[in-house]
């Protein structure tokens, strides 16, 4: 132990004594240490940022999209139930009945898949608990829907088209209550939790980028300063021209420092734009699309509930949200469909609003057959056609937003690719060039 300490003291004395070889070794060692520090810092920061981009693109954003899709799918599932009940046993509406049944089953499977996906990716026990409770609530909802359809079938022939028997209406009301009081609030909780996780992932990435900039300036600046100082000192001390090896090391260090900062800034710009221009509008459109399906279901609910005024008022509130019709709606729901999907989508929704008013007017006049026909018809001016036309416009923009985010994510990943290894290669060369640059000067003292 004493021998080791004595050797250490001797080495330190040799390095710091005021002699040219010792000073040359000291400055060379400091350059190598600075290069090593920059190497470690840059590689670790780039690895961290790569991991954070992966978390955003492969975990947090898909989870937020799944939560938004879940809310939309629940709304459409209930809308299909209402369509199914509207058709009764009328032969003329057999096609609508079969389509509604198929869509209801497809949406049910999609909800199960979304919940299973959420359970496998949820970060906290609270989210898993909400997802499990939603699964239980979904089972209760399907039970009420089954009892509704059974009771409606038993009363077939004695009820007008679009009307439910009292017991069927009771079960249906229970099903819609489960949807609006249990399932949709739970889906909203999952959406809020997923959005919060996405926000945190972006905040963590910004912190990683800030650390990267700081370390690049600190260690990169220190390395460049030491390299420049070493070359000036050698030029004066040995009265020779600039050292090619040290010039190359300086150039490599400068390029790496600037390139690392440019790469961090480039991927940060891509990911930030992807979020503001594509991901946030995509999530908002998914929410508004769900509101649209729920509003359209209110038109059907108005008929099957024997003209219950609540559903007419509920439609008006949801329609105001979609159209951003007043400051209260904007405060409650955020941007409207025109801002997110364009004026054409808004015009298509306004066409459906007119169809809704026509259906309600026919129902209020006691013309339930005409109301059902206006609601389920497939010609322009019929509610089913105009809603499908509106949904196609919103769906097209939603798909474009999702594709835009996916492209930006791929671009950010390509920008960062290889940047864990690049600092090792470049600064490894710097570490090799330093002794090459000073070797001949040290040889003069042997």
Secondary structure, 3 states (H helix, E strand, C coil): CHHHHHHHHHHHHHHHCCCHHHHHHHHHHHHHHHHHHHHHHHHHHHHHHHHHHHHHHHHHHHHHHHHHHHHHHHHHHHHHHHHHHHHCCCHHHHHHHHHHHHHHHHHHHHHHHHHHHHHHHCCCHHHHHHHHHHHHHHHHHHHHHHHHHHHHHHCCCCCCCCCCCHHHHHHHHHHHHHHHHHHHHHHHHHHHHHHHHHHHHHHHHHHHHHHHHHHHHHHHHHHHHHHHHHHHHHHHHHCCCCCHHHHHHHHHHHHHHHHHHHHHHHHHHHHHHHHHHHHHHHHHHHHHHHHHHHHHHHHHHHHHCCCCHHHHHHHHHHHHHHHCCCHHHHHHHCCCHHHHHCHHHHHHHHHHHHHHHHHHHHHHCCCHHHHHHHHHCCCCCCHHHHHHHHHHHHHHHHHHHHHHHHHHHHHHHHHHCCCCCHHHHHHHHHHHHHHHHHHHHHHCCC
